[in-house]
Amino acid sequence: MAGVSIAAEWQLLGDKYYRKPELYQLRWKNIDLARNKVACAPFGGPIAVIRDESKIVQLYAESALRKLRIFNSCGRQISETVWRNPGGRLIGLSWTEEQVLVCVTQDGTVYRYDIHCKIIESNVSMGTECFEHSVVECVFWGNGVVCINEAFQLFCIPDLKNPKPCKLADTGLEEFPLCMAVIEPQYTMSGNVEVLLGVGDHVLLVEEDGVQTVGDGLGTLQKMVISHNGKLMASFTHDGQLLVMPTDFSSIIFEYSCESTLAPEQLVWCGMDSVLLYWDDMLLMVGPYGDPVRYLYDEPIILIPECDGARILSNLNMEFLQRVPASTESIFKIGSTEPAALLYDALDHFDRRSAKADENLRLIKTSLPEAVEACVDAAGHEFDPSLQQTLLRAASYGQAFCSQFQRESIQEMSKTLRVLNAVRSPETGIPLSIHQYKLLTPSVLIGRLVNAHQHLLALRISDYLGMNQEVVIMHWACSKLTVSSSVPDVTLLEILLDKLKLCRSISYAAVAAHADQTGRRKLAAMLVEHEPLSSKQVPLLLGIGEEDTALTKATESGDTDLVYLVLFHIWQKRPALELFGMIQARPIARDLFIRYARCYKHEFLKDFFLSTGQLHDVAYLLWKESWELAKNPMASRGSPLHTPRIKLIEKAQNLFAETKEHVFESKAAEEHARLLRMQHELEVSTKQPIFVDSSISDTIRTCIVLGNHRAALRVKTEFKVSEKRWYWLKVFALATIRDWDALEKFSKEKRPPVGFRPFVEACIDAEEKGEAVKYISKLADPREKAEAYARVGMAKEAADAASQSKDGELLGRLRNTLQDSTASSLFDTLRDRLSFPAVKYISKLADPREKAEAYARIGMGKEAADAAS
């Protein structure tokens, strides 16, 4: 009987059944759709209502000021605001996919509101042409709008999230089109919006690039509407014909002759199977087959197209007109003998403890999985919770006798229906069908609940579906901050923390940032203390002026990038002394600052060192600057005795002198300055820029090479160069210029303190063996003399000198140096003569190591190797 009463409310259109269940009894009062402009969001979204100023209406106990009011689908008011926007008459309003209310005024201004009647960002203008020639009509779709003005120009905003108006191609019209429709960019070949204009007996297709004529011979079209998938178009002609055709106008799929030639007030698609036409008191549903279905109304209605049907809004209630799902039809159709119907009937008999329940199950034993699946699917399409429960019980009853059916499907459907029933409640007022819910997705639904400030329900659904709750809790916390201006910071902090701890990954920094934006900086500082991520914590602390805390957190994190971020921020915002004081007690920050300043900010670093009493570090910087100044050729201009470099070094010397620990550096700086002065003088006197930045030794050597012996002696005296070093420098300098007479004279001035070895070395390096022989004979050490003779190739003299030293190892080394056979035999003879007395004792040594070392010392390599092995 229940099935009969359910099917009795259906209407047959062709071979398909349609039903129109009531969703809500509307809670609003004194709302007359006839005297208001109304915008209804799809997917069970909110309803925006504003008085139509083009109509003379009777005011009840209300203000004469126009109000924009927003209700949910149950008629419960969400928000309202007084409409005071300039721009002339309101031409149209509609909801975007993100549930943003878009209002277009006569001068082309586009206002955007959220669901709480708060205006979003700045207004957008369609352009000066719309301001000069008022907007007459606008058509909305998803996230865009197209307007036509009095000059027959078309303007478009393809994406209201990033509103950039553009002008479409010139239509060349001389009168207004009878109707206008839009094909969304996602359904066009070009990817751009296409506007259809009903003009005369044809249609103009207008794009940004051009205009083309389509649909010749269709007759005059008074209404046009595009289907949800952008593939079909329904139109109403001047002679009362309803035409359905593809959007490319290639053919007419079907046509229907209406009883009236008067254009309907509303023409919408009901899903994809039928078209709805509404006149003053009648709603006509036309399908491709069979007679149309008529519904009579004695009050105005608004048709809200949905992907699987159409919602019907009246002054008193809201209904949902949809095609009866196949699973529901198979169960409740009058006289149905489908397995699902028998299963549903079996449950009824089971509840009444009738044996016929078993009989029904036997009849559908082979089709039991399909019957269970149909009951589950039918439960999902029902809006009545009691009927949902009955259908799921029938499915569960059948599942007990069916091992092949997936048990999880009933659990999933139960979970889905619990969510849908929760949002369909009058308090929430989102009458989603299961098909709409799947298209919308749970995450988007939760986002809409959050935007409607239904945080508790959104949190419960997120938890129930196992989804991330961070978005919900975050939005709740920010909303709580906004509306809790009178709550003390400490109390509000406890309230927030109690909820924020529910989500481990929550960003306390984001909540703190919102608290700062609402003017609660102290609360923001308390919140950010709970942020575990330094990368989020530190920037926010800087934003709320807590630089000292930010620097502490950054150094504790060990992240050098964060430390530099804080340092640069303080550098720009605070006086230098405050920065120095903050980093002085933090070694990491101080060291990083010094490292950066050494490379890029020397002056700033000097100020820091001076403020902390590190005079020696300032001196090092000055000394370094002097060397960097040397790289700049312009720095050497001016007086040769008072160059900027010398002044910098003198400053460094004075700073070093003020500390007892840097006596050496002070002395070195002083000598460096004196050396630079003397080198400048030498460059001026010789007119050769080759002295500056050379060492004392190189300066002396260069003076001697240039023949300026007096200057060389002056440098020697000024810097107290030792006699030994002086002799080495002068000898090699004279050898460099090959002044052998001067070298010989210099060797005879007095006995050289370094001996004659430097003279020998200098001559050999200059490849003057004859000059070297003069000084080799004067060498006192026989070993040095033997080696020197060997280097100039004089084997006999080398052997004689080596024999005087009585060193067998030296003889062996010289033998290897001189590869000549005569020299080799000579050295072998001398070595044998020296080593013979020792050999007889070496052979008697017991320790092989000692024996090998002894043989090696007298140059007997073979015997040493044998002993070592």
Secondary structure by P-SEA (a helix, b strand, c coil): caaaaaaccccccccbbbbbbbcccccccccccccccccccccbbbbbbbcccccccccccccccccccccccccccccccccccccccccccccccccbbbbbcccbbbbbbccccccccbbbbccaaaaacccccccccccbbbbbccccbbbbbccccbbbbbbcccccccccccbbbbbccccccccbbbbbbbcccbbbbbccccccccccccccccbbbbcccccccccccccbbbbbbccccccccccccccccccccbbbbccccbbbbbcccbbbbbccccbbbbbbbcbbbbbbbcccbbbbbcccbbbbbbcccaaaaaccccccccaaaaaaaaaaaaaaccaaaaaaaaaaccaaaaaaaaaaaaaaacccaaaaaaaaaaaaaaaaaccccccaaaaaaaaaaaaaaaaacccccccccaaaaaaacaaaaaaaaaaacaaaaaaaaaaaacccaaaaaaaaaaaaaaacccccaaaaaaaaaaaaaccccccaaaaaaaaaaacaaaaaaaaacccccaaaaaaaaaaacaaaaaaaaaaaaccaaaaaaaaaaaaacccaaaaaaaacccaaaaaaaaaaaacccaaaaaaaaaaacaaaaaaaaaaaaaaaaaaccccccccccccaaaaaaaaaaaaaaaccccaaaaaaaaaaaaaaaaaaaaaaaacccccccccaaaaaaaaaaacaaaaaaaaaaaacccaaaaaaaaaaaaaaacaaaaaaaaaacccccccaaaaaaaaaaaccaaaaaaaccccccaaaaaaaaaaacaaaaaaaaaaaaccaaaaaaaaaacccaaaaaaaaaaaaaacccaaaaaaacccaaaaaaaaaaacaaaaaaaaac
